[in-house]
Amino acid sequence: MKITQETTSALQQTESQERNRTTSGVEGFDDILAREVQETETQDTARTAVPPIDGGMLEIASLIEAEGVSPAADLTEKELTAMENVDSLLTEWENYADQLASGEEGGGLRQAYGVLEHIESGVQKLKQDWPGMDQENPDMGSLVNELEVMAVTEKIKFNRGDYI
């Protein structure tokens, strides 16, 4: 294809039309993005409220009661133990993620797999300690089932070699 004066002038004319179209009242991406960010920031500042200093705990407790969430004092010994175990399992998940993120050759993966096995055994122990968890406390049962699914999924990823 030969480049002639006609093709270059047609190209220049098309480019000038595009420039005119973008500057003639149509917002560019930068303008739209800046406006959206500004709107989001104003909405976030409007949503965040500072809790009152005096009696703040009373208001929080009343909100918890209004939402139907039972305070920790009303929990049974079994529920408290299960919550402590779930808390320790979540801490183990953080350790597991840190081990994977460390990127150490071999040793990091071995340690991460050990943490994963500890998580899996902790979930199994929790299910054995409270066999009727799904019926007695469906929320806790759902959380424990989710932890079990995550542990099994991560084990499959390890065995498949995703982290090598």
DSSP file with accessible surface (Angstrom, degrees, kcal/mol):
  #  RESIDUE AA STRUCTURE BP1 BP2  ACC     N-H-->O    O-->H-N    N-H-->O    O-->H-N    TCO  KAPPA ALPHA  PHI   PSI    X-CA   Y-CA   Z-CA
    1    1 A M              0   0  209      0, 0.0     2,-0.4     0, 0.0     0, 0.0   0.000 360.0 360.0 360.0 132.0    0.0    0.0    0.0
    2    2 A K        -     0   0  180      1,-0.0     2,-0.7     0, 0.0     0, 0.0  -0.704 360.0-135.1 -92.0 138.4    1.3    3.4   -1.0
    3    3 A I        +     0   0  136     -2,-0.4     2,-0.2     4,-0.1    -1,-0.0  -0.843  32.9 177.0 -93.9 119.7    1.0    6.2    1.4
    4    4 A T     >  -     0   0   66     -2,-0.7     4,-1.9     1,-0.1     5,-0.2  -0.662  45.7-101.6-116.7 173.6   -0.1    9.3   -0.4
    5    5 A Q  H  > S+     0   0  147     -2,-0.2     4,-2.4     1,-0.2     5,-0.2   0.856 119.3  58.4 -63.5 -33.7   -1.0   12.8    0.6
    6    6 A E  H  > S+     0   0  153      1,-0.2     4,-2.1     2,-0.2    -1,-0.2   0.913 106.6  46.0 -65.1 -42.9   -4.7   12.0    0.5
    7    7 A T  H  > S+     0   0   59      2,-0.2     4,-2.1     1,-0.2    -1,-0.2   0.902 114.3  47.5 -69.6 -38.4   -4.4    9.1    3.0
    8    8 A T  H  X S+     0   0   44     -4,-1.9     4,-2.5     2,-0.2    -2,-0.2   0.905 112.6  48.8 -70.5 -37.1   -2.3   11.2    5.5
    9    9 A S  H  X S+     0   0   50     -4,-2.4     4,-2.3     2,-0.2    -2,-0.2   0.894 111.0  50.7 -68.7 -36.3   -4.7   14.2    5.2
   10   10 A A  H  X S+     0   0   45     -4,-2.1     4,-2.2    -5,-0.2    -2,-0.2   0.912 111.5  48.6 -65.3 -39.8   -7.7   11.9    5.8
   11   11 A L  H  X S+     0   0  101     -4,-2.1     4,-2.4     2,-0.2    -2,-0.2   0.927 111.7  48.5 -65.7 -43.5   -6.0   10.5    8.8
   12   12 A Q  H  X S+     0   0  122     -4,-2.5     4,-2.2     1,-0.2    -2,-0.2   0.896 110.9  51.3 -64.6 -37.9   -5.1   13.9   10.2
   13   13 A Q  H  X S+     0   0  117     -4,-2.3     4,-2.0     2,-0.2    -1,-0.2   0.922 109.7  49.6 -66.7 -40.5   -8.7   15.1    9.6
   14   14 A T  H  X S+     0   0   70     -4,-2.2     4,-2.1     1,-0.2    -2,-0.2   0.921 110.8  50.1 -63.9 -42.3  -10.1   12.1   11.5
   15   15 A E  H  X S+     0   0   89     -4,-2.4     4,-2.3     1,-0.2    -1,-0.2   0.903 109.6  50.4 -64.6 -39.6   -7.7   12.7   14.4
   16   16 A S  H  X S+     0   0   42     -4,-2.2     4,-2.3     1,-0.2    -1,-0.2   0.893 109.3  51.7 -67.7 -35.8   -8.7   16.3   14.7
   17   17 A Q  H  X S+     0   0   98     -4,-2.0     4,-2.2     2,-0.2    -1,-0.2   0.907 109.4  50.4 -65.2 -40.2  -12.4   15.4   14.7
   18   18 A E  H  X S+     0   0   89     -4,-2.1     4,-2.1     2,-0.2    -2,-0.2   0.915 110.5  49.1 -62.8 -44.5  -11.7   12.9   17.5
   19   19 A R  H  X S+     0   0  144     -4,-2.3     4,-1.8     1,-0.2    -2,-0.2   0.914 111.6  49.4 -62.1 -42.6   -9.9   15.6   19.5
   20   20 A N  H  X S+     0   0  103     -4,-2.3     4,-1.0     1,-0.2    -1,-0.2   0.890 109.8  51.7 -64.4 -38.0  -12.7   18.1   19.0
   21   21 A R  H  <>S+     0   0  136     -4,-2.2     5,-0.6     1,-0.2     3,-0.3   0.902 111.0  46.7 -67.0 -40.3  -15.3   15.5   20.1
   22   22 A T  H  <5S+     0   0   83     -4,-2.1    -1,-0.2     1,-0.2    -2,-0.2   0.821 117.4  42.7 -74.9 -27.0  -13.4   14.7   23.3
   23   23 A T  H  <5S+     0   0  110     -4,-1.8     2,-0.9    -5,-0.2    -1,-0.2   0.546  92.9  85.9 -95.1  -4.2  -12.9   18.4   24.2
   24   24 A S  T  <5S-     0   0   84     -4,-1.0    -1,-0.2    -3,-0.3     3,-0.1  -0.269 123.5 -61.2 -95.8  51.6  -16.4   19.5   23.2
   25   25 A G  T   5S+     0   0   75     -2,-0.9     2,-0.5     1,-0.3    -1,-0.1   0.267 100.4 121.6  99.4 -15.3  -18.2   18.8   26.5
   26   26 A V      < -     0   0   90     -5,-0.6    -1,-0.3     1,-0.0     2,-0.2  -0.737  62.7-124.9 -85.1 129.0  -17.7   15.0   26.7
   27   27 A E        -     0   0   92     -2,-0.5     2,-0.1    -3,-0.1    -4,-0.1  -0.457  19.1-133.5 -74.5 145.9  -15.8   14.1   29.9
   28   28 A G     >  -     0   0   36     -2,-0.2     4,-2.2     1,-0.1     5,-0.2  -0.372  29.8 -99.1 -88.2 172.4  -12.7   12.1   29.7
   29   29 A F  H  > S+     0   0  151      1,-0.2     4,-2.9     2,-0.2     5,-0.2   0.897 122.2  56.1 -59.3 -41.3  -11.9    9.0   31.8
   30   30 A D  H  > S+     0   0  124      1,-0.2     4,-2.5     2,-0.2    -1,-0.2   0.910 108.2  47.6 -59.7 -42.1   -9.8   11.1   34.2
   31   31 A D  H  > S+     0   0   95      2,-0.2     4,-2.2     1,-0.2    -1,-0.2   0.919 113.5  46.9 -66.4 -43.5  -12.6   13.5   34.9
   32   32 A I  H  X S+     0   0   67     -4,-2.2     4,-2.5     2,-0.2    -2,-0.2   0.932 113.4  48.8 -64.5 -44.0  -15.1   10.7   35.5
   33   33 A L  H  X S+     0   0   85     -4,-2.9     4,-2.6     1,-0.2     5,-0.2   0.931 110.9  49.8 -62.9 -44.8  -12.7    8.8   37.7
   34   34 A A  H  X S+     0   0   61     -4,-2.5     4,-2.3    -5,-0.2    -1,-0.2   0.912 111.8  48.7 -61.4 -41.5  -11.9   11.9   39.8
   35   35 A R  H  X S+     0   0   88     -4,-2.2     4,-2.5     2,-0.2    -1,-0.2   0.928 112.1  48.2 -65.3 -43.4  -15.6   12.6   40.2
   36   36 A E  H  X S+     0   0   87     -4,-2.5     4,-2.5     2,-0.2    -2,-0.2   0.911 111.8  49.4 -64.4 -41.7  -16.4    9.1   41.3
   37   37 A V  H  X S+     0   0   66     -4,-2.6     4,-2.5     2,-0.2    -1,-0.2   0.926 111.2  49.7 -63.6 -41.9  -13.5    9.0   43.8
   38   38 A Q  H  X S+     0   0  126     -4,-2.3     4,-2.2    -5,-0.2    -2,-0.2   0.922 111.3  48.7 -64.3 -41.8  -14.6   12.3   45.3
   39   39 A E  H  X S+     0   0   79     -4,-2.5     4,-2.2     1,-0.2    -1,-0.2   0.916 111.6  50.0 -64.0 -40.9  -18.2   11.0   45.6
   40   40 A T  H  X S+     0   0   64     -4,-2.5     4,-2.5     2,-0.2    -2,-0.2   0.917 109.9  50.6 -64.5 -41.7  -17.0    7.8   47.3
   41   41 A E  H  X S+     0   0  119     -4,-2.5     4,-2.2     1,-0.2    -1,-0.2   0.912 110.7  48.5 -65.2 -38.6  -14.8    9.8   49.7
   42   42 A T  H  X S+     0   0   77     -4,-2.2     4,-1.6     1,-0.2    -1,-0.2   0.893 112.1  49.2 -70.2 -34.9  -17.7   12.0   50.7
   43   43 A Q  H  X S+     0   0  101     -4,-2.2     4,-1.8     2,-0.2    -2,-0.2   0.904 110.5  50.9 -68.4 -40.2  -20.0    9.0   51.2
   44   44 A D  H  X S+     0   0   74     -4,-2.5     4,-1.7     1,-0.2    -2,-0.2   0.908 110.5  48.1 -64.7 -41.1  -17.4    7.2   53.3
   45   45 A T  H  < S+     0   0   98     -4,-2.2    -1,-0.2     1,-0.2    -2,-0.2   0.855 110.9  51.7 -70.0 -30.4  -16.9   10.2   55.6
   46   46 A A  H  < S+     0   0   84     -4,-1.6    -1,-0.2    -5,-0.2    -2,-0.2   0.845 110.8  48.8 -72.1 -31.1  -20.6   10.6   55.9
   47   47 A R  H  < S+     0   0  172     -4,-1.8     2,-0.5    -5,-0.1    -2,-0.2   0.814  93.0  83.2 -77.7 -33.7  -21.0    6.9   57.0
   48   48 A T     <  -     0   0  106     -4,-1.7     2,-0.4    -5,-0.1    -4,-0.0  -0.639  60.4-176.6 -79.2 121.5  -18.3    6.9   59.6
   49   49 A A        -     0   0   88     -2,-0.5    -3,-0.0     0, 0.0    -2,-0.0  -0.946  26.3-123.8-117.9 140.7  -19.5    8.1   62.9
   50   50 A V        -     0   0  138     -2,-0.4     3,-0.1     1,-0.1    -2,-0.0  -0.687  30.5-123.3 -82.5 125.5  -17.4    8.6   66.0
   51   51 A P        -     0   0   90      0, 0.0     5,-0.1     0, 0.0    -1,-0.1  -0.404  34.8 -98.5 -67.4 146.3  -18.9    6.6   68.9
   52   52 A P        -     0   0   57      0, 0.0     4,-0.2     0, 0.0     7,-0.1  -0.343  21.5-139.7 -66.1 147.2  -19.6    8.7   71.9
   53   53 A I  S >  S+     0   0  160      2,-0.1     3,-0.7     3,-0.1     2,-0.5   0.932  87.6  59.6 -73.8 -46.8  -17.0    8.7   74.7
   54   54 A D  T 3  S-     0   0  144      1,-0.2    -1,-0.1     2,-0.1     0, 0.0  -0.720 125.6  -4.2 -88.0 123.6  -19.5    8.6   77.6
   55   55 A G  T 3> S+     0   0   37     -2,-0.5     4,-1.7     1,-0.1    -1,-0.2   0.692  84.9 138.1  75.3  16.6  -21.8    5.6   77.6
   56   56 A G  H <> S+     0   0   10     -3,-0.7     4,-2.2     1,-0.2     5,-0.2   0.885  70.2  53.4 -62.6 -37.7  -20.5    4.2   74.3
   57   57 A M  H  > S+     0   0  145     -4,-0.2     4,-2.6     1,-0.2    -1,-0.2   0.872 105.4  54.8 -67.0 -34.4  -20.5    0.7   75.6
   58   58 A L  H  > S+     0   0  135      2,-0.2     4,-2.3     1,-0.2    -1,-0.2   0.912 108.8  48.0 -64.8 -40.0  -24.1    1.0   76.6
   59   59 A E  H  X S+     0   0  102     -4,-1.7     4,-2.1     2,-0.2    -2,-0.2   0.897 111.8  49.6 -67.5 -39.0  -25.1    2.0   73.1
   60   60 A I  H  X S+     0   0   78     -4,-2.2     4,-2.4     2,-0.2    -2,-0.2   0.930 111.2  49.4 -64.5 -43.7  -23.1   -0.8   71.6
   61   61 A A  H  X S+     0   0   42     -4,-2.6     4,-2.4     1,-0.2    -2,-0.2   0.907 110.6  50.2 -62.9 -39.4  -24.7   -3.3   73.9
   62   62 A S  H  X S+     0   0   62     -4,-2.3     4,-2.3     1,-0.2    -1,-0.2   0.880 110.0  50.9 -67.5 -34.9  -28.2   -1.9   73.1
   63   63 A L  H  X S+     0   0  103     -4,-2.1     4,-1.8     2,-0.2    -2,-0.2   0.908 109.5  50.4 -66.2 -40.0  -27.4   -2.3   69.4
   64   64 A I  H  X>S+     0   0   62     -4,-2.4     5,-2.0     1,-0.2     4,-0.5   0.937 112.7  46.2 -63.6 -44.2  -26.3   -5.9   69.9
   65   65 A E  H ><5S+     0   0  134     -4,-2.4     3,-0.9     1,-0.2    -1,-0.2   0.895 110.2  54.0 -65.8 -37.1  -29.5   -6.7   71.7
   66   66 A A  H 3<5S+     0   0   86     -4,-2.3    -1,-0.2     1,-0.3    -2,-0.2   0.852 107.7  50.3 -66.3 -32.4  -31.6   -4.9   69.1
   67   67 A E  H 3<5S-     0   0  149     -4,-1.8    -1,-0.3    -5,-0.1    -2,-0.2   0.529 116.4-114.2 -83.6  -6.4  -30.0   -7.0   66.4
   68   68 A G  T <<5 +     0   0   67     -3,-0.9     2,-0.5    -4,-0.5    -3,-0.2   0.655  67.6 142.4  85.6  13.7  -30.7  -10.2   68.2
   69   69 A V      < -     0   0   79     -5,-2.0    -1,-0.3    -6,-0.2    -2,-0.1  -0.771  48.5-131.5 -89.5 127.6  -27.1  -11.1   68.8
   70   70 A S        -     0   0   66     -2,-0.5    -5,-0.0    -3,-0.1     5,-0.0  -0.585  21.5-117.6 -80.7 137.5  -26.6  -12.6   72.2
   71   71 A P    >   -     0   0   51      0, 0.0     3,-1.5     0, 0.0     4,-0.3  -0.253  30.6-103.3 -66.7 164.2  -23.7  -11.2   74.3
   72   72 A A  G >  S+     0   0   63      1,-0.3     3,-1.3     2,-0.2     8,-0.1   0.769 116.4  67.8 -63.1 -24.7  -20.9  -13.5   75.2
   73   73 A A  G 3  S+     0   0   92      1,-0.3    -1,-0.3     0, 0.0    -3,-0.0   0.794  96.1  55.5 -67.9 -25.0  -22.1  -13.9   78.8
   74   74 A D  G <  S+     0   0  115     -3,-1.5    -1,-0.3     2,-0.0    -2,-0.2   0.476  85.6 107.2 -85.8  -1.8  -25.2  -15.8   77.5
   75   75 A L  S <  S-     0   0   33     -3,-1.3     2,-0.1    -4,-0.3    -3,-0.0  -0.485  70.5-120.0 -79.7 148.7  -23.1  -18.4   75.7
   76   76 A T     >  -     0   0   77     -2,-0.2     4,-2.5     1,-0.1     5,-0.2  -0.312  28.3-105.5 -78.1 168.1  -22.8  -22.0   77.0
   77   77 A E  H  > S+     0   0  145      1,-0.2     4,-2.5     2,-0.2     5,-0.2   0.895 122.2  53.8 -61.7 -38.1  -19.5  -23.5   78.0
   78   78 A K  H  > S+     0   0   93      1,-0.2     4,-2.3     2,-0.2    -1,-0.2   0.915 109.6  47.2 -63.7 -42.2  -19.6  -25.6   74.8
   79   79 A E  H  > S+     0   0   36      2,-0.2     4,-2.6     1,-0.2    -2,-0.2   0.898 111.3  50.6 -68.2 -40.7  -20.1  -22.5   72.6
   80   80 A L  H  X S+     0   0   56     -4,-2.5     4,-2.3     2,-0.2    -2,-0.2   0.922 111.7  48.0 -62.2 -43.4  -17.3  -20.6   74.4
   81   81 A T  H  X S+     0   0   52     -4,-2.5     4,-2.4     2,-0.2    -2,-0.2   0.919 112.0  49.5 -62.6 -43.5  -14.9  -23.4   73.9
   82   82 A A  H  X S+     0   0    3     -4,-2.3     4,-2.7     1,-0.2    -2,-0.2   0.910 110.0  51.2 -63.7 -39.9  -15.9  -23.8   70.2
   83   83 A M  H  X S+     0   0   88     -4,-2.6     4,-2.5     1,-0.2    -1,-0.2   0.904 109.9  49.5 -65.2 -38.7  -15.4  -20.0   69.7
   84   84 A E  H  X S+     0   0  131     -4,-2.3     4,-2.3     2,-0.2    -1,-0.2   0.912 112.0  48.7 -65.2 -40.1  -12.0  -20.2   71.2
   85   85 A N  H  X S+     0   0   44     -4,-2.4     4,-2.3     2,-0.2    -2,-0.2   0.906 111.5  48.7 -66.3 -41.1  -11.1  -23.1   69.0
   86   86 A V  H  X S+     0   0    7     -4,-2.7     4,-2.6     2,-0.2    -2,-0.2   0.911 109.9  53.1 -65.0 -39.2  -12.4  -21.3   65.9
   87   87 A D  H  X S+     0   0  104     -4,-2.5     4,-2.0     1,-0.2    -2,-0.2   0.926 110.0  47.1 -61.4 -43.3  -10.4  -18.2   66.9
   88   88 A S  H  X S+     0   0   58     -4,-2.3     4,-2.2     1,-0.2    -1,-0.2   0.888 110.9  52.5 -67.2 -34.8   -7.2  -20.3   67.1
   89   89 A L  H  X S+     0   0    6     -4,-2.3     4,-2.0     2,-0.2    -2,-0.2   0.900 108.2  50.5 -66.4 -38.8   -8.0  -22.0   63.8
   90   90 A L  H  X S+     0   0   71     -4,-2.6     4,-1.8     2,-0.2    -1,-0.2   0.886 108.8  52.0 -66.3 -35.0   -8.4  -18.5   62.2
   91   91 A T  H  X S+     0   0   59     -4,-2.0     4,-2.1     1,-0.2    -1,-0.2   0.908 107.7  52.3 -64.8 -39.3   -5.0  -17.5   63.7
   92   92 A E  H  X S+     0   0   44     -4,-2.2     4,-2.6     1,-0.2    -2,-0.2   0.870 105.0  55.6 -63.4 -36.7   -3.6  -20.7   62.1
   93   93 A W  H  X S+     0   0   29     -4,-2.0     4,-2.5     2,-0.2    -1,-0.2   0.895 106.6  50.6 -62.6 -38.0   -5.0  -19.6   58.7
   94   94 A E  H  X S+     0   0  124     -4,-1.8     4,-2.3     2,-0.2    -2,-0.2   0.917 110.4  48.9 -64.8 -41.4   -3.2  -16.4   59.1
   95   95 A N  H  X S+     0   0   63     -4,-2.1     4,-2.3     2,-0.2    -2,-0.2   0.901 110.3  51.9 -62.0 -41.4    0.0  -18.3   59.8
   96   96 A Y  H  X S+     0   0    7     -4,-2.6     4,-2.3     2,-0.2    -2,-0.2   0.933 109.8  48.1 -60.8 -46.1   -0.6  -20.5   56.8
   97   97 A A  H  X S+     0   0   51     -4,-2.5     4,-2.3     1,-0.2    -1,-0.2   0.892 111.0  51.6 -63.9 -38.6   -1.0  -17.5   54.5
   98   98 A D  H  X S+     0   0  105     -4,-2.3     4,-1.5     2,-0.2    -1,-0.2   0.895 108.5  51.5 -64.4 -40.0    2.1  -15.9   55.9
   99   99 A Q  H  X S+     0   0   49     -4,-2.3     4,-0.6     1,-0.2     5,-0.4   0.913 112.6  45.3 -63.4 -42.6    4.1  -19.1   55.2
  100  100 A L  H >< S+     0   0   46     -4,-2.3     3,-0.6     1,-0.2    -2,-0.2   0.885 113.3  50.1 -67.7 -37.0    2.8  -19.2   51.6
  101  101 A A  H 3< S+     0   0   83     -4,-2.3    -1,-0.2     1,-0.2    -2,-0.2   0.738  93.9  74.2 -74.6 -20.8    3.6  -15.5   51.2
  102  102 A S  H 3< S-     0   0   55     -4,-1.5    -1,-0.2    -5,-0.2    -2,-0.2   0.835  85.6-151.6 -64.2 -31.2    7.1  -15.8   52.5
  103  103 A G    <<  +     0   0   54     -3,-0.6    -1,-0.1    -4,-0.6    -3,-0.1   0.699  30.6 164.4  71.8  17.8    8.2  -17.5   49.3
  104  104 A E        -     0   0  107     -5,-0.4     2,-0.5     1,-0.1     5,-0.4  -0.411  46.0-104.0 -67.4 146.6   10.9  -19.5   50.9
  105  105 A E  S    S-     0   0  184      1,-0.1     2,-3.3     3,-0.1    -1,-0.1  -0.587  81.0 -38.0 -74.9 117.4   12.2  -22.4   48.9
  106  106 A G  S  > S+     0   0   31     -2,-0.5     4,-2.4     1,-0.2     5,-0.2  -0.195 132.2  69.7  71.5 -59.4   10.9  -25.8   50.1
  107  107 A G  H  > S+     0   0   27     -2,-3.3     4,-2.4     1,-0.2    -1,-0.2   0.895  98.0  50.5 -61.9 -39.9   11.1  -25.0   53.8
  108  108 A G  H  > S+     0   0    1      1,-0.2     4,-2.4     2,-0.2    -1,-0.2   0.900 111.8  47.7 -65.0 -40.0    8.3  -22.5   53.7
  109  109 A L  H  > S+     0   0   43     -5,-0.4     4,-2.5     2,-0.2    -2,-0.2   0.892 110.9  51.2 -69.4 -37.9    6.0  -24.9   51.8
  110  110 A R  H  X S+     0   0  191     -4,-2.4     4,-2.0     2,-0.2    -2,-0.2   0.925 113.0  45.4 -63.6 -44.3    6.8  -27.7   54.3
  111  111 A Q  H  X S+     0   0  101     -4,-2.4     4,-2.3     2,-0.2    -2,-0.2   0.905 112.3  51.5 -65.7 -40.0    6.0  -25.5   57.2
  112  112 A A  H  X S+     0   0    0     -4,-2.4     4,-2.5     1,-0.2    -2,-0.2   0.905 109.0  50.7 -64.1 -39.2    2.8  -24.3   55.5
  113  113 A Y  H  X S+     0   0   57     -4,-2.5     4,-2.5     2,-0.2    -1,-0.2   0.896 108.9  52.0 -66.3 -37.4    1.7  -27.9   54.8
  114  114 A G  H  X S+     0   0   33     -4,-2.0     4,-2.1     2,-0.2    -2,-0.2   0.915 110.2  48.2 -63.4 -40.8    2.3  -28.6   58.5
  115  115 A V  H  X S+     0   0   24     -4,-2.3     4,-2.4     2,-0.2    -2,-0.2   0.917 110.5  52.5 -64.8 -40.3    0.1  -25.7   59.5
  116  116 A L  H  X S+     0   0    1     -4,-2.5     4,-2.5     1,-0.2    -2,-0.2   0.915 108.7  48.9 -63.3 -42.0   -2.5  -26.8   57.0
  117  117 A E  H  X S+     0   0   91     -4,-2.5     4,-2.5     1,-0.2    -1,-0.2   0.893 110.1  52.5 -64.8 -36.6   -2.6  -30.3   58.6
  118  118 A H  H  X S+     0   0  102     -4,-2.1     4,-2.3     2,-0.2    -2,-0.2   0.900 109.5  49.3 -65.2 -39.5   -2.9  -28.8   62.0
  119  119 A I  H  X S+     0   0    0     -4,-2.4     4,-2.4     2,-0.2    -2,-0.2   0.940 110.8  50.1 -63.4 -45.5   -5.9  -26.7   60.8
  120  120 A E  H  X S+     0   0   46     -4,-2.5     4,-2.2     1,-0.2    -2,-0.2   0.923 112.0  46.5 -62.6 -42.0   -7.5  -29.8   59.4
  121  121 A S  H  X S+     0   0   66     -4,-2.5     4,-2.5     1,-0.2    -1,-0.2   0.879 110.6  54.4 -68.9 -34.0   -7.0  -31.8   62.6
  122  122 A G  H  X S+     0   0   19     -4,-2.3     4,-2.3     2,-0.2    -2,-0.2   0.900 108.4  48.4 -65.0 -39.2   -8.3  -28.8   64.6
  123  123 A V  H  X S+     0   0    1     -4,-2.4     4,-2.4     2,-0.2    -2,-0.2   0.928 111.9  49.1 -65.8 -43.5  -11.5  -28.7   62.5
  124  124 A Q  H  X S+     0   0   73     -4,-2.2     4,-2.1     1,-0.2    -2,-0.2   0.907 111.3  49.7 -63.0 -40.6  -12.0  -32.5   62.9
  125  125 A K  H  X S+     0   0  112     -4,-2.5     4,-2.6     2,-0.2    -1,-0.2   0.915 109.7  51.6 -64.2 -41.1  -11.5  -32.2   66.7
  126  126 A L  H  X S+     0   0    3     -4,-2.3     4,-1.4     1,-0.2    -2,-0.2   0.911 110.4  48.2 -62.7 -41.3  -14.0  -29.3   66.8
  127  127 A K  H  < S+     0   0   64     -4,-2.4    -1,-0.2     1,-0.2    -2,-0.2   0.859 113.3  48.3 -68.3 -33.8  -16.6  -31.4   64.9
  128  128 A Q  H  < S+     0   0  143     -4,-2.1    -2,-0.2     1,-0.2    -1,-0.2   0.874 109.0  52.8 -72.8 -37.1  -16.0  -34.4   67.3
  129  129 A D  H  < S+     0   0   81     -4,-2.6    -1,-0.2     1,-0.3    -2,-0.2   0.796 122.5  29.0 -68.5 -28.8  -16.2  -32.3   70.4
  130  130 A W    ><  +     0   0    6     -4,-1.4     3,-1.3    -5,-0.2    -1,-0.3  -0.681  70.0 171.3-132.8  79.5  -19.6  -30.9   69.4
  131  131 A P  T 3  S+     0   0  111      0, 0.0     3,-0.4     0, 0.0    -1,-0.1   0.833  77.6  47.5 -65.4 -31.1  -21.4  -33.5   67.2
  132  132 A G  T >> S+     0   0   19      1,-0.2     4,-2.5     2,-0.1     3,-0.5   0.026  73.0 123.7 -98.6  31.5  -24.8  -31.7   67.0
  133  133 A M  H <>  +     0   0    7     -3,-1.3     4,-2.8     1,-0.2     8,-0.5   0.882  66.9  57.5 -60.6 -41.1  -23.4  -28.3   66.2
  134  134 A D  H 34 S+     0   0   77     -3,-0.4    -1,-0.2     1,-0.2    -2,-0.1   0.861 114.9  37.1 -61.7 -35.4  -25.3  -27.9   62.9
  135  135 A Q  H <4 S+     0   0  154     -3,-0.5    -1,-0.2     2,-0.1    -2,-0.2   0.883 121.9  42.4 -83.5 -39.7  -28.7  -28.3   64.8
  136  136 A E  H  < S+     0   0  113     -4,-2.5    -2,-0.2     1,-0.3    -3,-0.2   0.876 135.2  10.4 -76.3 -40.3  -27.8  -26.5   68.0
  137  137 A N     X  -     0   0   32     -4,-2.8     4,-2.5    -5,-0.3    -1,-0.3  -0.718  65.3-178.3-141.7  87.6  -26.0  -23.5   66.5
  138  138 A P  H  > S+     0   0   79      0, 0.0     4,-2.5     0, 0.0     5,-0.2   0.837  83.1  55.4 -60.5 -33.6  -26.3  -23.3   62.7
  139  139 A D  H  > S+     0   0  134      2,-0.2     4,-2.1     1,-0.2     5,-0.1   0.932 111.1  43.5 -65.5 -44.6  -24.1  -20.3   62.4
  140  140 A M  H  > S+     0   0   18      2,-0.2     4,-2.6     1,-0.2     5,-0.2   0.910 113.3  52.9 -66.1 -40.1  -21.2  -22.0   64.2
  141  141 A G  H  X S+     0   0    0     -4,-2.5     4,-2.5    -8,-0.5    -2,-0.2   0.908 108.8  49.7 -61.2 -40.1  -21.8  -25.1   62.2
  142  142 A S  H  X S+     0   0   72     -4,-2.5     4,-2.2    -5,-0.2    -1,-0.2   0.910 110.7  49.8 -65.1 -41.1  -21.7  -23.2   59.0
  143  143 A L  H  X S+     0   0   70     -4,-2.1     4,-2.3     2,-0.2    -2,-0.2   0.927 111.9  47.2 -63.9 -44.4  -18.4  -21.5   60.0
  144  144 A V  H  X S+     0   0    1     -4,-2.6     4,-2.3     1,-0.2    -2,-0.2   0.910 111.2  51.5 -66.2 -39.6  -16.8  -24.8   60.9
  145  145 A N  H  X S+     0   0   53     -4,-2.5     4,-2.5    -5,-0.2    -1,-0.2   0.903 109.1  51.4 -62.7 -38.7  -18.0  -26.4   57.6
  146  146 A E  H  X S+     0   0  108     -4,-2.2     4,-2.5     2,-0.2    -2,-0.2   0.907 108.9  50.4 -64.7 -40.6  -16.5  -23.5   55.7
  147  147 A L  H  X S+     0   0    4     -4,-2.3     4,-2.2     2,-0.2    -1,-0.2   0.898 110.8  50.0 -63.0 -38.8  -13.2  -23.9   57.5
  148  148 A E  H  X S+     0   0   47     -4,-2.3     4,-2.6     2,-0.2     5,-0.2   0.925 110.2  49.4 -66.2 -42.5  -13.3  -27.6   56.6
  149  149 A V  H  X S+     0   0   79     -4,-2.5     4,-2.7     1,-0.2    -2,-0.2   0.922 111.3  49.6 -62.2 -43.4  -14.0  -26.9   53.0
  150  150 A M  H  X S+     0   0   72     -4,-2.5     4,-2.5     1,-0.2    -1,-0.2   0.915 111.1  49.7 -63.3 -40.6  -11.1  -24.4   52.9
  151  151 A A  H  X S+     0   0    1     -4,-2.2     4,-2.1     2,-0.2    -2,-0.2   0.928 112.9  45.9 -64.8 -44.9   -8.7  -26.9   54.5
  152  152 A V  H  X S+     0   0   60     -4,-2.6     4,-2.3     2,-0.2    -2,-0.2   0.922 112.7  51.2 -64.7 -41.1   -9.6  -29.6   52.0
  153  153 A T  H  X S+     0   0   62     -4,-2.7     4,-2.3    -5,-0.2    -2,-0.2   0.925 110.7  47.7 -62.4 -44.7   -9.4  -27.2   49.1
  154  154 A E  H  X S+     0   0   26     -4,-2.5     4,-2.4     1,-0.2    -1,-0.2   0.877 109.8  53.3 -65.3 -36.7   -5.9  -26.1   50.1
  155  155 A K  H  X S+     0   0   46     -4,-2.1     4,-2.7     2,-0.2    -1,-0.2   0.911 108.5  50.0 -64.4 -40.0   -4.8  -29.7   50.6
  156  156 A I  H  X S+     0   0   93     -4,-2.3     4,-2.2     2,-0.2    -2,-0.2   0.922 109.6  51.4 -63.3 -41.6   -5.9  -30.5   47.1
  157  157 A K  H  X>S+     0   0   65     -4,-2.3     5,-2.5     1,-0.2     4,-1.0   0.907 110.9  48.5 -62.8 -40.2   -4.0  -27.4   45.8
  158  158 A F  H ><5S+     0   0   32     -4,-2.4     3,-0.7     1,-0.2    -2,-0.2   0.946 112.4  47.0 -63.6 -48.2   -0.9  -28.6   47.6
  159  159 A N  H 3<5S+     0   0  118     -4,-2.7    -1,-0.2     1,-0.3    -2,-0.2   0.820 110.8  53.0 -65.3 -29.1   -1.2  -32.2   46.3
  160  160 A R  H 3<5S-     0   0  158     -4,-2.2    -1,-0.3    -5,-0.2    -2,-0.2   0.695 115.6-117.3 -77.3 -21.1   -1.8  -30.8   42.8
  161  161 A G  T X<5 +     0   0   26     -4,-1.0     3,-1.0    -3,-0.7    -3,-0.2   0.741  64.5 144.4  93.8  24.7    1.4  -28.7   43.0
  162  162 A D  T 3 <S+     0   0   76     -5,-2.5    -4,-0.1     1,-0.2    -5,-0.1   0.767  72.9  47.6 -66.9 -25.8   -0.1  -25.3   42.7
  163  163 A Y  T 3         0   0   68     -6,-0.4    -1,-0.2    -5,-0.1    -5,-0.1   0.367 360.0 360.0-100.8   6.1    2.4  -23.7   45.1
  164  164 A I    <         0   0  176     -3,-1.0   -59,-0.0    -6,-0.1    -6,-0.0  -0.526 360.0 360.0 -81.4 360.0    5.6  -25.2   43.6
